[in-house]
Amino acid sequence: MSVLITTPALNNSNNASGRASRAWNRPMEIPVEDRSLHLCARHRIMNLQRSDFAARPRMQSLPPDWHFGTLWDVVQRSDYCVFCRLIADTVSTRVHQREVEVLGCWIPDVEYSELDEHTGVEITMVTLRLRILPEMIGSEGAFEPFYIVPLARENGDEVFMGRTLDAGSIDIDLLKTWLRSCEDRHNPLAGDQTITLIKPSSTRHFIALSYVWGRAEVFKTLKGTLQDLMASGSLERNFHLFPKTIRDAISVTRLLGHRYLWIDSLCIVQDDYEDKYSQVMMMDSIYRRASCTIVAASGDDANAGLPGVEEGSRHIIQHTAIYSDELTLLSLLPGCGDAVKKSTWNGLCWTYQERLLSRRLLIFTNDTVYFTCGKSVWSEDFNLQGCDISISAAQRNIVPSRAEGPPTLIRQTDYHLGTSLVHYFRMVAEYTSRAKSYPNDRGPWFEGIMSVLWNSHGAVYSGVMWVGDKLIHALLWQPCHELRRMTAANARTNGFVHPSWSWAGWLGAVKYDDPFDWNGLPALQNYQNRSLPSKYCKRLTDIHLKEEYFQHHYLKLHARISRFKLTLRGRHGPLNESTLLGARGRRIIRFGITRADSVDVDAEDAWIGTILLPSSFRQKLSDTHEFAVLSDAYCFSSEELSQADSQALGPYSAVNAMLITRKRYRQVDAEGSLVERAGVGRIIKGAWEAAPEYWESLLIE
């Protein structure tokens, strides 16, 4: 006997082509439950085989997805169904268990190429894994998705299979295999037990450490101790004074067969400003030259250690289920990205460039170790060593279709070093979203990345801003919440203050608009044509001026200036004042822009543009504000204007304009009025054509 189970709201037994449905909500005949069996009815009818996960031509259609009932159903069946028990034990939370539907969706995993033995043609093969994920209206608070894969046979070392781990300690041989495989396949490198400080050499190969100091007492090299610490065995005598993370990193370096380890607290003279500043400016060469970087992503300070280095210092729990005599299933630990993003280490500004600049990372989290490089992401519990793979699920953002089509697979680009303008936009957003140790460290901790861009493109950067012909793009950053201006220099930054037109001149997270958001207009072949020089801006360049003891960096432009008002209305009605709510409630609003002489702000043609500004500008709606044209804009973004309105306006119907505030407290001995950036928005060109023509030379501080 069986029961026909359907989902009335989404009952599609066949897809458009007439083939059997693979959607999770298709009607299914579910046998009557038999609690004497080790599988529930839903998991029995899956009839899983080891071969279901095996490699197949990429063009072959995926197996059907599955609906396992609510999480509450799964938990209730877990006392006799081993598959349900595997899910119930692995889910990160059982909150909303009566509302959360549990799905099992097939996901393409490892891709590699091989020759067809019959045709001799190279074909792309792909393995599969099963993704367990929640389905709920408003899925916030539901469990985190996770993967299920076949477990390798006992004493087996099968590729593309799960593997069990030593719960208490790392497998150093596995870490060696990762490093050796990467060096051999991806980027080959040329290859006394005392602990001593040495002078750097360009020929030595070394490992670097990236970690969090936190509130722990960290042993430091100082000017007065430098010579003593460079004596043979000197650090050995102070080994007991090192925080646990450093002691563990030294142990790992030795176990990996390396002799040299770079640690900031020891290799930078901490009370020597010149040495400290020069080393910070060399972060790109230090981390890019390192054979590997050990990342301590566990805990909040330097005493957290590297879990698994010392026996019993970690406690991994893996969950398995014996589905059949030939198939044991394993739920994988969280992926590298998910595990790392929650760490304190991942939230700090200086660790951002250490992560991006490193060629290889051994990342120690609370539960496990991951290896990442520019080509691969490897974990302890899944064997990816074997043939040369092109990509795996660990390197993708995956959006299940929850319907007939296959899942959407997007190669991950976050936290990767790139040298194009698009990568610059992404890296600025990632970097500025992180916490900072000191308010004026915003620039220096990004300069290692800028050095890489400098080597790739030449001298087209000034500080952390991309200038030259990319300046019109670099100026268009937007706040993610209310920012705080950095107004004072200090001794550690040598008196340099980043200007207001640079994102480095402000504290807080910023972003750039999606360069591929065409908002209903035809896509441009070159995304850099989104912003073009404008006839309303005849000069736009950056200059340095020496004033008293400091050198100031200005943006100099000669452009059309006009006065407009702000409004709380959009093109067709009131604005949503909760457009963005940033960290700690520091709120910004997407204001509308209207003509200074507008009498009826509700009129259809009153809206002429939009800009993101702090909520404090609500008190200035009756004021007129000065805007200076920067460049022509291809279109408004989809956050600024509806697609229908964007299409009605057409391409290049707007300009990018900066809202400026006058600086009256001091004068600069140079041509141009001194102003500061308050924000950058977009305004319809027609508003400028209707406004009185007024040009002015400005120095933007």
C-alpha positions, -999 to +999 in steps of 0.1 A: +000+000+000+012+035-007-001+071-003+000+097-031+017+128-017+013+161-035+020+198-029-013+214-042+002+248-047+030+236-069+016+203-083+036+199-116+039+162-124+056+169-158+078+197-171+071+217-202+089+191-224+067+162-212+095+145-194+090+132-158+093+160-133+124+163-112+110+191-090+109+184-052+072+192-051+061+167-077+035+141-067+051+110-052+037+077-041+050+072-006+048+037+009+033+031+043+059+036+071+074+005+085+093+013+117+110-021+117+131-010+088+162+012+091+149+037+065+117+057+064+094+054+034+107+087+018+143+076+020+136+041+008+120+052-024+151+073-032+169+039-037+203+056-035+233+039-051+269+048-048+268+054-086+243+082-081+271+104-069+297+092-095+310+111-124+288+116-155+289+138-186+281+173-175+253+176-201+234+147-186+203+158-167+204+157-129+184+131-108+151+144-093+152+164-061+134+152-029+111+165-003+116+149+032+087+165+050+091+192+077+120+192+100+096+181+127+087+150+106+124+142+101+131+145+138+102+122+146+114+096+122+150+098+134+144+071+161+143+044+134+154+060+101+192+063+099+190+089+071+166+111+091+189+107+121+218+119+100+198+150+091+185+156+126+220+153+141+236+176+115+212+206+113+226+237+129+192+245+146+158+230+151+141+264+153+108+266+133+109+228+128+072+226+121+074+253+094+106+243+078+104+219+049+135+198+044+147+193+008+174+171-008+187+187-040+213+172-063+242+196-070+270+193-096+303+190-077+337+181-091+343+190-128+372+176-148+379+166-184+386+131-198+388+115-233+358+095-244+373+060-249+350+054-279+352+087-298+385+101-285+367+135-279+374+153-247+343+156-225+336+173-192+326+150-164+309+160-132+303+142-099+273+150-077+266+157-040+233+160-022+225+194-006+201+193+024+184+227+027+154+244+043+123+256+024+103+282+043+087+315+036+113+339+051+140+314+057+158+335+083+164+315+114+162+281+096+191+257+096+221+262+074+223+240+043+248+212+043+261+185+020+258+147+021+283+125+002+293+088+001+319+078+027+350+061+013+352+024+020+372+014+051+409+019+046+401+033+012+415+066-003+389+071-030+388+105-047+356+125-046+345+107-014+340+117+022+365+106+048+365+102+086+389+123+107+408+120+139+385+138+162+413+152+183+442+161+161+452+171+125+467+147+099+500+164+092+506+141+062+474+153+046+485+189+050+518+180+034+500+163+005+479+195-001+510+217-002+529+193-024+500+188-048+495+226-052+532+232-057+535+205-083+503+213-102+495+249-097+526+270-092+559+250-086+583+264-061+619+257-054+621+242-022+684+229+127+656+230+151+667+261+170+644+292+170+662+324+161+655+357+144+673+360+111+677+387+085+654+381+055+669+366+023+653+366-011+663+330-017+648+315+015+614+299+014+592+306+045+558+303+059+538+333+072+514+335+101+481+354+100+463+357+133+445+379+158+463+395+188+432+404+207+437+410+244+463+384+248+498+393+260+520+389+229+558+386+231+573+413+209+606+422+194+617+456+206+647+478+197+663+469+231+659+432+226+666+428+189+702+419+191+697+393+219+668+377+200+690+372+169+715+351+189+713+314+183+686+297+204+674+330+219+637+325+210+639+289+222+646+303+257+616+326+255+593+300+239+572+296+270+564+334+268+548+331+233+510+329+231+496+295+221+489+304+185+525+313+179+538+282+196+514+260+176+524+278+143+560+270+150+551+234+156+532+232+123+561+248+105+585+222+118+561+193+111+556+205+075+594+204+070+600+242+068+627+261+086+614+297+085+583+314+098+573+350+095+554+364+125+546+401+128+551+404+165+587+390+162+597+400+127+587+437+131+604+458+157+573+469+175+586+501+190+605+513+159+581+534+138+603+534+107+607+496+107+570+491+114+559+515+087+583+500+061+571+465+069+535+474+066+543+488+032+559+455+023+529+433+032+524+424-005+559+410-009+559+392+025+526+373+020+530+368-017+565+354-013+555+330+015+552+294+004+521+292+025+502+312+052+490+296+083+457+312+093+445+311+130+408+316+124+398+300+158+391+321+189+394+358+196+430+363+205+466+349+202+461+323+229+433+305+210+459+282+193+456+261+162+430+234+170+443+199+163+480+207+165+481+196+202+465+162+207+429+166+221+427+203+213+398+199+189+366+178+191+352+170+157+319+153+155+311+136+122+277+121+114+272+090+092+244+068+081+247+032+067+221+035+039+229+000+024+256-026+023+274-007-004+267+029+006+275+048+038+266+085+038+285+113+055+273+148+062+302+172+055+314+199+079+306+235+070+325+247+039+355+269+042+337+301+034+309+295+059+333+285+086+357+314+081+332+342+077+320+339+113+355+342+128+370+372+145+400+368+122+378+374+091+365+407+105+397+426+108+412+450+083+448+438+083+439+402+078+420+410+047+451+418+026+470+389+043+442+366+030+442+380-005+479+384-009+488+348+002+493+322-025+483+293-003+464+293+030+462+266+057+431+278+076+426+264+111+391+268+124+375+255+156+367+221+140+389+215+110+416+227+086+411+239+051+435+245+023+429+272-003+448+286-032+440+303-065+429+269-080+414+248-053+396+246-019+403+214+000+390+201+033+399+173+056+366+155+053+364+153+015+391+139-009+396+162-038+432+150-046+434+132-079+430+143-115+433+180-124+398+193-116+386+226-131+361+235-103+342+220-074+311+228-054+334+243-027+343+271-052+308+280-062+278+299-049+249+276-055+212+286-058+190+255-061+162+259-086+135+243-063+117+236-096+124+218-129+156+235-139+191+227-127+206+248-099+223+281-107+261+277-103+282+309-099+319+308-095+329+325-063+349+357-067+348+370-032+381+371-013+402+367-044+429+391-055+421+406-088+436+435-108+406+447-129+384+476-120+355+452-111+378+434-087+388+468-072+352+476-066+346+442-049+378+444-028+370+479-015+335+467-004+349+436+013+377+455+030+357+485+043+330+461+058+356+449+083+364+462+118+395+483+123+421+484+151+429+521+147+408+548+130+437+559+108+448+525+097+422+523+069+446+532+042+479+514+051+462+481+055+450+482+019+483+494+004+497+459+000+468+452-024+474+485-042+510+476-047+499+445-067+476+467-088+504+492-093+527+464-105+500+453-129+488+487-143+516+511-135+514+544-116+477+549-119+470+549-082+472+575-055+470+562-020+442+537-022+422+554-050+424+544-086+431+576-105+441+584-140+414+574-166+396+553-139+392+582-116+356+589-129+347+554-118+366+553-085+348+585-073+314+568-074+316+548-041+285+548-019+280+545+019+264+514+033+255+532+065+263+566+080+300+572+078+323+591+101+348+615+087+385+610+096+397+646+102+429+643+123+463+629+114+486+612+139+522+603+141+517+567+129+504+578+095+531+604+090+507+632+088+488+620+057+451+624+058+429+607+032+406+633+015+368+633+016+365+622-020+383+590-012+365+561+006+397+559+029+388+593+043+358+579+061+351+552+087+325+527+077+315+503+050+312+515+014+303+498-019+302+505-056+271+499-078+270+466-096+289+474-129+266+449-148+233+463-136+219+477-168+184+483-154+165+475-185+189+492-210+211+473-235+242+458-220+274+476-230+303+456-244+327+475-221+313+481-186+337+510-182+316+530-205+290+532-177+307+565-168+321+588-195+337+622-194+310+649-195+308+682-213+297+697-180+331+688-164+361+701-183+388+691-158+390+663-133+423+652-118+440+646-084+468+668-072+492+669-041+499+702-024+524+707+004+510+728+032+530+735+063+544+701+074+518+680+056+511+670+020+474+671+012+457+652-016+430+671-035+406+665-063+407+694-087+379+700-112+364+727-133+327+719-137+291+730-139+277+738-104+241+740-097+218+742-066+191+717-060+169+706-031+164+672-014+131+656-010+116+625+007+097+616-025+108+594-054+098+596-090+063+584-083+056+588-046+070+588-011+105+573-006+110+543+017+129+560+045+143+526+057+162+522+024+193+512+043+200+506+080+237+502+087+258+489+116+248+501+150+217+518+135+237+544+116+211+551+090+212+566+056+183+575+033+180+575-005+168+610-009+151+624-040+166+655-057+143+683-070+148+717-086+156+745-062+126+765-075+101+735-073+068+746-058+050+713-060+074+685-050+046+660-057+044+669-094+053+641-118+083+661-132+096+674-098+119+644-093+152+649-111+176+625-094+186+606-062+214+604-037+223+584-005+229+606+025+228+604+063+194+607+079+205+640+094+199+656+060+162+653+067+166+685+087+179+703+056+150+697+032+143+734+030+179+742+021+195+743-013+225+721-019+254+726-043+261+698-068+292+695-091+291+674-123+317+646-124+308+625-154+280+612-177+261+582-164+248+554-187+218+547-164+203+548-130+209+516-110+180+493-102+182+505-066+176+541-077+149+538-104+125+513-117+133+494-149+104+510-167+115+545-158+151+537-167+140+525-201+118+556-206+148+579-199+172+560-222+210+557-221+233+586-210+203+607-198+219+615-164+251+627-149+270+616-118+272+646-095+288+653-061+270+671-034+296+695-019+300+716+012+321+747+014+351+749+036+354+784+050+378+780+079+410+780+058+424+789+024+446+770+000+472+788-020+460+773-053+433+780-079+399+768-068+374+770-040+380+745-011+351+721-007+343+686+008+324+657-005+290+650+012+278+624-012+275+614-049+242+609-067+227+609-102+207+637-117+188+639-150+207+659-176+176+680-184+178+695-150+212+709-157+202+722-191+173+741-175+195+755-146+215+787-149+249+780-163+276+785-138+311+771-139+336+770-110+371+755-103+370+734-071+396+718-048+378+689-031+396+682+002 
